[in-house]
Amino acid sequence: MKNEEIHHGNQFKKIFIHGSWYFIGSFLTKATGFFLLPVYTKYLSPADYGVLNSLNSIANLLPIFISLYLDSAFGRYYFLEKKSSEQRVRLLYSTLFWFICVWGAVVVIVAMLISPFTFQPLLSVPFLPYIPLIMIPSLFGQLSLLGSVFLRNNLKAKEINILNFVVFLCSTSITILLLIVFKMGIRANLYGAAIGSLVSFSFFLFISIKYSLLNFSFNLEIIRTSLVFSIPLIPNIAAGWIGGLSDRLILAYYGKIEQVGLYSISAQIALILYMINDALTQVQGPIALSALTDNREEGKKQISEFLSVFIWMILFFYLLLTFFSKEILYFMTDVRYHSAYQLVPVLAFIYVLSGIYRVFTSILSFHGKMWVISSAAILSALVSMMLNFLLIPYWGQWAAAWAFLLSIFCYTAWIYYWSQKVDPIPVNYRLIVTNLSVAVVLFAAEKGVEMNQYFRFWTEFYFKILLCGIYILVMFFLPSMKGVRIMFISLWKKIIYRSAGG
């Protein structure tokens, strides 16, 4: 483990280099469904795809109870323990690993015992092999997270994504084999994901041994402190599940299982924006915590600079994705799924907001204001559940999408308000308003062209490219974009200078 601080030097250079690795890895792992859309939509009907994503919703609920979000405690206390000694880091890792292992096994067993009275009747699936295949891999996934957090905190993006790529290949190859050759339907996806999680666990177990992180030690004080940190965050994760995944189960509850399939395809396309968001913030998060730990004022300055650049970039990718989602679905899915592009603008904007609130969450986490994050999660969950149950019976998937977006907006607003009250950072509001205004105008122009039946396919395609180009040019001409422009030009000059061997 290196002793140098990760926040030293140019944060944008580090975010670009390591974020690129995270994006590649995320695209090859979390976008498995995206790569396989042509196959899925050929071999699975919208109803089948709806059942599959409802099962995945259940699988994403379990980790909340399996690990009690202790991986976040490891990420938070890692830098503090590292300052003390490497032995303290090993003790922290081992304590959390063994606790999750034992506690998580109990949770999985209880969940399987109650499944005949909860999940199975809702989705009309038998116990075997469906329930074990979605529950047991969740435990392996949570144990793998500790090793992943360790590598991420040391900016080992390349290593993480090489491992994830191997897991992706194993999972995907098995899924395709079982789906196409053996005609196993949604069971093919479940078996592929289960084997992938087992391979991932094996890799990260090896990493923990390689770096001498795991031994047979356990410290009650560490687990107490970690639980005090992580348990208040559980409502935050639960709200994410309620807002982002429970809507599929509610749609299924009201008998709209085909809409679950279409909605899930829309969410799969929107997930591309999450990958970009996640690639940037996964690097920025540890850098921010490291900088705040070392020098709070300099750390706040770094965070403010990142926020300005991030908003400009994420809105550009938002426009790019929403403009071309229709073409993506046209070329990659069966005709039964083409209408799913209509929901992409609503679902994709969720990941614009989530990237923004992650920036302010780092500040709250540093100050230990977990109650703020938890209360935001509770507010978000209440908004989501209320709107879903009230509106889904009438407007189906559209209600689910807007309920999700509004709940995340409430979450972001609450996090932002309290973060600025606890430890304010300067925010370039002029830049934000400019970016949003330009994005809204360009989005309206694109929708106008889309509704015009006289435009041919390729004419519409090139016009969308022109609109994206206009958004980029705004950065170089509007006064409010001066700070972003200077940063990008400076970074570009450094890249050219180094490429030339200077």
Secondary structure, 3 states (H helix, E strand, C coil): CCCCCCCCCCHHHHHHHHHHHHHHHHHHHCCHHHHCHHHHHHHCCHHHHHHHHHHHHHHHHHHHHHHCCHHHHHHHHHHHHHHHCHHHHHHHHHHHHHHHHHHHHHHHHHHHHHHHHCHHHHHCCCCCCHHHHHHHHHHHHHHHHHHHHHHHHCCCHHHHHHHHHHHHHHHHHHHHHHHHHCCCCHHHHHHHHHHHHHHHHHHHHHHHHHCCCCCCCCCHHHHHHHHHHHHHHHHHHHHHHHHHCHHHHHHHHCCCHHHHHHHHHHHHHHHHHHHHHHHHHHHHHHHHHHHHHHCHHHHHHHHHHHHHHHHHHHHHHHHHHHHHHHHHHHHHCCHHHHHHHHHHHHHHHHHHHHHHHHHHHHHHHHCCCHHHHHHHHHHHHHHHHHHHHHHHHHHHHHHHHHHHHHHHHHHHHHHHHHHHHHCCCCCCHHHHHHHHHHHHHHHHHHHHHHHCCCCCHHHHHHHHHHHHHHHHHHHHHCHHHHHHHHHHHHHHHHHHHHHCCC
